[in-house]
Amino acid sequence: MPNAMPATMPAAMPVVMPIDPRRVWRTWRRKVVNRVMGLTLAYEGMMLLGAMVATIIVGVITASDLSGVQWDGIISLISVFVAFGFLLLMRHRDIFTCEFWLGGQHRDSYGEPNQLGHISQYGGGRMQPLWALMFIVLGMGVQGIVMLVQVAFSRLGTDLASPTSDSIAESSVTVSMWLYVGLVAPICEEVLFRGVLMKELKPLGKNFAIVTSAMVFGLFHDDVVQGTFAFLFGLILGFVAMEYSLVWSIALHIFNNAILSGAIDTLAGNYLDDNAYLIFSLSLSVIGVIGSIIIFVIYGKEMRQYHRTNRSIPDTYFGWAAPTFIIFVVANAAFAIISFDGAMVG
């Protein structure tokens, strides 16, 4: 007699779809970039909101035309304070730590599941006087390259317009604008770009974090000429913050804005005639460029080794496909190009 059929048939085994590790890898990177770039977009939005509110308040108080530059510094200070207050609210647990400012060991809060809580290093290197001088020279070299390119275009009959630089130059005579450009802006920008942004991107690789933060820093300026300088200078600031500390990148940023581009340039402009001022500026540019070349010749091997050691694994730059990153890049690049075209035509 044949065996009786079982009373119940066994349930069908669930079909397990294979997991594509490469897809998971890309998705995770996009999430990391998307999160911190969303904060960067919000910071920029808060600056715009603060500037709008400050302009309205000043207009009501003075009941006058605000086209003059005497209020630019005050409005800029208010806008950045509003944005920085928002940043503190969102990242106060990280910002209010010694490790954030001075560098050192910390527990990763971003990364693969097995990396969470892993002891990592951010900054903490000991700055030597010679290294500090070298970073200053490299900053001068970057500024010199941008200026020499401008001079070259000028000799060809085309002046490369920089609306941001022109606006700052016109209003830098006020204490409020000097305070903003020379002190407040460098601190707030370093906290955002080299502190929060670069540090949160560090688990994706040092090279990726430094390059991405520098790119975002350059686009943030909404100016083709100034943004190019900011990107190149941001690479230097990123390395300094990554290997030494945020305090040192802030000091270098302040030195560039307040001393090199501020006090020294202002004094030279006030006491030298046009020809002498041009010779002085070109001399500083040449010194910076030659000094940078010498540094690259001497330490080029170590720089290439650093780049190889900290190279990100394949598909890391897929993180740039994050929606907030794309929105930031497109919006700021479009504004910079439109502003540049308008200034060139005008």
VMD Tcl script that draws the C-alpha trace (Angstrom):
set ca {
  {0.00 0.00 0.00}
  {1.51 3.36 -0.94}
  {2.58 5.70 1.83}
  {-0.07 8.18 2.86}
  {0.46 11.79 1.88}
  {1.46 14.04 4.81}
  {-1.35 16.00 6.32}
  {0.40 19.30 5.62}
  {2.90 20.24 2.94}
  {6.15 21.89 4.14}
  {6.20 25.66 3.69}
  {8.19 26.90 0.73}
  {11.66 28.09 1.63}
  {12.03 31.88 1.32}
  {14.12 33.02 -1.59}
  {17.17 34.89 -0.35}
  {18.38 37.48 -2.82}
  {22.15 37.82 -2.97}
  {23.52 41.03 -1.46}
  {25.68 43.12 -3.72}
  {28.51 44.35 -1.44}
  {29.48 47.03 -3.94}
  {25.96 48.45 -3.91}
  {25.87 48.42 -0.10}
  {29.26 50.15 -0.08}
  {28.04 52.91 -2.41}
  {24.78 53.39 -0.51}
  {26.58 53.80 2.80}
  {28.97 56.38 1.39}
  {26.15 58.34 -0.15}
  {24.33 58.38 3.20}
  {27.39 59.68 5.04}
  {27.94 62.48 2.50}
  {24.23 63.25 2.28}
  {23.90 63.72 6.02}
  {26.76 66.16 6.54}
  {26.10 68.03 3.27}
  {22.52 68.49 4.36}
  {23.86 70.24 7.43}
  {26.15 72.37 5.25}
  {23.21 73.37 3.04}
  {21.20 74.27 6.12}
  {24.12 76.36 7.43}
  {24.25 78.28 4.16}
  {20.50 78.78 4.28}
  {20.73 80.13 7.82}
  {23.38 82.61 6.67}
  {21.05 83.86 3.93}
  {18.17 84.08 6.39}
  {20.33 85.95 8.90}
  {21.47 88.40 6.23}
  {17.88 89.05 5.14}
  {16.68 89.64 8.69}
  {19.69 91.85 9.47}
  {19.10 93.92 6.33}
  {15.46 94.47 7.24}
  {16.29 95.43 10.83}
  {19.04 97.85 9.81}
  {16.74 99.34 7.16}
  {13.98 99.92 9.70}
  {16.35 101.42 12.26}
  {18.10 103.76 9.86}
  {15.15 104.32 7.51}
  {17.74 105.00 4.82}
  {19.25 103.49 1.71}
  {21.43 100.47 2.48}
  {23.34 100.57 -0.78}
  {26.41 101.95 0.97}
  {29.07 99.62 2.33}
  {29.07 100.90 5.88}
  {26.54 98.27 6.94}
  {28.04 95.31 5.09}
  {30.22 94.22 7.98}
  {27.40 94.36 10.54}
  {25.04 92.42 8.28}
  {27.76 89.83 7.57}
  {28.48 89.40 11.30}
  {24.80 88.91 12.12}
  {24.34 86.39 9.31}
  {27.32 84.27 10.35}
  {26.35 84.38 14.03}
  {22.87 83.10 13.16}
  {24.33 80.27 11.07}
  {26.97 79.39 13.66}
  {24.35 79.32 16.40}
  {22.42 76.80 14.31}
  {25.58 74.71 13.84}
  {26.23 74.68 17.58}
  {22.68 73.53 18.17}
  {23.09 70.63 15.75}
  {26.64 69.51 16.66}
  {27.23 70.84 20.18}
  {28.07 67.39 21.58}
  {31.04 67.17 19.23}
  {32.08 70.83 19.07}
  {32.23 71.24 22.85}
  {35.05 68.71 23.26}
  {38.80 69.22 23.51}
  {39.42 66.58 20.87}
  {37.39 68.54 18.30}
  {39.67 71.56 18.65}
  {43.02 70.05 19.65}
  {42.87 66.69 17.92}
  {43.57 63.30 19.41}
  {41.97 59.94 19.84}
  {38.20 59.60 19.70}
  {35.52 57.01 19.04}
  {34.19 56.95 15.49}
  {30.49 57.67 15.23}
  {30.44 57.16 11.44}
  {31.47 54.16 9.41}
  {30.71 50.49 8.92}
  {28.92 48.75 11.83}
  {32.18 47.21 12.99}
  {33.83 50.66 12.98}
  {31.33 52.34 15.28}
  {33.01 53.02 18.60}
  {36.42 52.25 17.09}
  {39.25 54.38 18.47}
  {40.41 56.73 15.72}
  {42.83 59.62 15.41}
  {41.96 63.12 14.21}
  {44.79 65.63 14.34}
  {46.98 65.49 17.40}
  {50.32 66.03 15.65}
  {52.84 68.43 17.14}
  {53.34 71.53 15.04}
  {56.95 72.60 14.58}
  {57.93 76.23 13.78}
  {59.46 75.16 10.46}
  {56.27 73.37 9.44}
  {54.14 76.38 10.39}
  {56.36 78.59 8.23}
  {56.08 76.14 5.35}
  {52.28 76.15 5.49}
  {52.32 79.96 5.46}
  {54.58 79.91 2.39}
  {52.28 77.40 0.67}
  {49.34 79.70 1.38}
  {51.27 82.59 -0.11}
  {52.06 80.39 -3.10}
  {48.40 79.63 -3.72}
  {47.52 83.30 -3.47}
  {50.47 84.13 -5.72}
  {49.35 81.68 -8.41}
  {45.84 83.17 -8.47}
  {47.20 86.70 -8.62}
  {49.71 85.91 -11.37}
  {46.94 84.34 -13.43}
  {44.88 87.50 -12.96}
  {47.83 89.67 -14.00}
  {48.42 87.48 -17.06}
  {44.79 87.85 -18.17}
  {44.98 91.57 -17.47}
  {48.01 91.88 -19.77}
  {45.99 90.13 -22.45}
  {43.26 92.75 -22.09}
  {40.84 90.80 -19.88}
  {40.43 91.48 -16.18}
  {39.16 88.47 -14.23}
  {36.42 89.93 -12.07}
  {35.98 88.81 -8.46}
  {32.78 90.36 -7.03}
  {33.48 88.97 -3.57}
  {37.01 90.38 -3.39}
  {35.87 93.74 -4.76}
  {33.07 93.98 -2.21}
  {35.39 93.10 0.68}
  {38.02 95.59 -0.51}
  {35.44 98.39 -0.64}
  {34.02 97.69 2.80}
  {37.16 96.53 4.63}
  {37.74 100.06 5.90}
  {35.05 99.47 8.52}
  {35.88 97.78 11.82}
  {32.92 95.43 11.53}
  {33.97 94.10 8.11}
  {37.59 93.72 9.17}
  {36.38 91.82 12.25}
  {34.23 89.60 10.06}
  {36.86 88.86 7.38}
  {39.88 88.66 9.67}
  {38.54 86.84 12.71}
  {34.93 85.69 12.85}
  {34.60 84.18 9.35}
  {37.85 82.14 9.58}
  {36.80 80.63 12.91}
  {33.26 79.79 11.81}
  {34.36 78.46 8.42}
  {37.03 76.23 9.94}
  {34.59 74.81 12.47}
  {32.14 73.96 9.68}
  {34.43 72.82 6.86}
  {37.48 71.37 8.61}
  {35.81 70.56 11.93}
  {32.34 69.17 11.25}
  {32.39 68.40 7.50}
  {35.89 66.99 7.10}
  {35.85 65.10 10.37}
  {32.56 63.39 9.58}
  {33.89 62.41 6.14}
  {37.17 61.06 7.58}
  {35.93 57.42 7.85}
  {35.66 57.46 4.05}
  {39.38 58.20 3.79}
  {41.61 61.17 4.56}
  {42.16 62.11 0.91}
  {38.44 62.04 0.20}
  {37.65 64.10 3.30}
  {40.30 66.75 2.56}
  {39.43 67.11 -1.14}
  {35.66 67.15 -0.57}
  {35.82 69.71 2.23}
  {38.12 71.93 0.11}
  {35.77 71.69 -2.87}
  {32.73 72.60 -0.77}
  {34.71 75.42 0.84}
  {35.59 76.84 -2.57}
  {32.02 76.63 -3.89}
  {30.73 78.20 -0.67}
  {32.37 81.51 -1.69}
  {30.12 81.82 -4.77}
  {32.95 83.45 -6.71}
  {34.99 81.92 -9.53}
  {38.28 83.65 -8.69}
  {37.92 83.69 -4.91}
  {36.50 80.18 -4.95}
  {39.51 78.86 -6.86}
  {41.83 80.29 -4.23}
  {39.59 78.95 -1.45}
  {39.69 75.43 -2.92}
  {43.50 75.36 -3.20}
  {43.95 76.99 0.21}
  {41.35 74.60 1.61}
  {43.56 71.65 0.67}
  {46.31 73.11 2.86}
  {43.92 73.90 5.70}
  {42.44 70.42 5.47}
  {45.83 68.74 5.78}
  {46.76 70.96 8.74}
  {43.49 70.20 10.57}
  {43.65 66.49 9.73}
  {47.21 65.95 10.91}
  {47.63 68.64 13.58}
  {44.47 70.26 14.87}
  {41.59 72.56 14.07}
  {43.26 75.27 16.16}
  {46.21 75.34 13.76}
  {44.02 75.54 10.67}
  {42.12 78.42 12.30}
  {45.40 80.19 13.08}
  {46.61 79.77 9.49}
  {43.26 80.99 8.12}
  {43.28 84.05 10.39}
  {46.89 84.82 9.49}
  {46.03 84.76 5.79}
  {42.88 86.89 6.11}
  {43.90 89.33 8.84}
  {47.64 89.71 8.27}
  {48.60 88.85 4.68}
  {45.41 89.92 2.90}
  {44.40 92.39 5.59}
  {46.96 94.44 7.50}
  {49.96 94.04 5.17}
  {47.97 94.54 1.98}
  {46.07 97.51 3.42}
  {49.23 99.24 4.64}
  {50.92 98.69 1.30}
  {47.91 100.07 -0.54}
  {47.78 103.16 1.66}
  {51.47 104.07 1.59}
  {52.53 102.99 -1.90}
  {51.51 104.42 -5.23}
  {49.89 102.19 -7.85}
  {53.13 101.11 -9.51}
  {54.93 100.46 -6.23}
  {51.92 98.55 -4.87}
  {51.82 96.37 -7.99}
  {55.55 95.61 -7.65}
  {55.08 94.81 -3.95}
  {52.16 92.45 -4.64}
  {53.96 90.72 -7.48}
  {57.06 90.31 -5.31}
  {55.06 88.59 -2.57}
  {53.43 86.39 -5.19}
  {56.75 85.37 -6.71}
  {58.22 84.68 -3.27}
  {55.23 82.48 -2.43}
  {55.33 80.58 -5.71}
  {59.12 80.01 -5.61}
  {58.93 79.02 -1.95}
  {56.14 76.54 -2.71}
  {58.15 75.02 -5.57}
  {61.12 74.54 -3.25}
  {58.88 72.86 -0.65}
  {57.43 70.51 -3.27}
  {60.90 69.63 -4.52}
  {62.19 68.85 -1.02}
  {59.10 67.13 0.36}
  {57.45 65.92 -2.83}
  {58.25 62.29 -2.09}
  {56.65 62.48 1.36}
  {53.58 64.18 -0.13}
  {53.15 61.45 -2.74}
  {53.58 58.82 -0.04}
  {50.91 60.51 2.09}
  {48.54 60.52 -0.89}
  {49.15 56.81 -1.58}
  {48.81 55.83 2.06}
  {45.51 57.64 2.52}
  {44.00 56.83 -0.86}
  {40.33 55.92 -0.62}
  {39.14 52.52 -1.79}
  {37.29 52.21 -5.13}
  {33.78 53.68 -5.35}
  {34.39 56.11 -2.47}
  {33.82 59.12 -4.70}
  {30.40 57.71 -5.50}
  {29.50 59.57 -2.31}
  {29.39 62.71 -4.46}
  {26.15 61.31 -5.91}
  {24.40 62.24 -2.65}
  {21.39 64.50 -3.39}
  {22.41 67.25 -0.95}
  {25.94 67.33 -2.39}
  {24.59 67.68 -5.93}
  {22.18 70.43 -4.88}
  {24.95 72.34 -3.12}
  {27.37 72.05 -6.05}
  {24.82 73.00 -8.72}
  {23.33 75.92 -6.78}
  {26.63 77.49 -5.74}
  {28.38 76.88 -9.05}
  {25.46 78.44 -10.94}
  {25.46 81.48 -8.66}
  {29.23 81.89 -9.01}
  {29.11 81.65 -12.82}
  {26.18 84.07 -13.11}
  {27.90 86.53 -10.75}
  {31.18 86.18 -12.67}
  {29.50 86.71 -16.06}
  {27.64 89.75 -14.74}
  {30.81 91.28 -13.33}
  {32.74 90.61 -16.54}
  {30.03 92.16 -18.70}
  {29.55 95.07 -16.33}
}
mol new
graphics top color blue
foreach p $ca { graphics top sphere $p radius 0.5 }
foreach p [lrange $ca 0 end-1] q [lrange $ca 1 end] { graphics top cylinder $p $q radius 0.2 }
display resetview
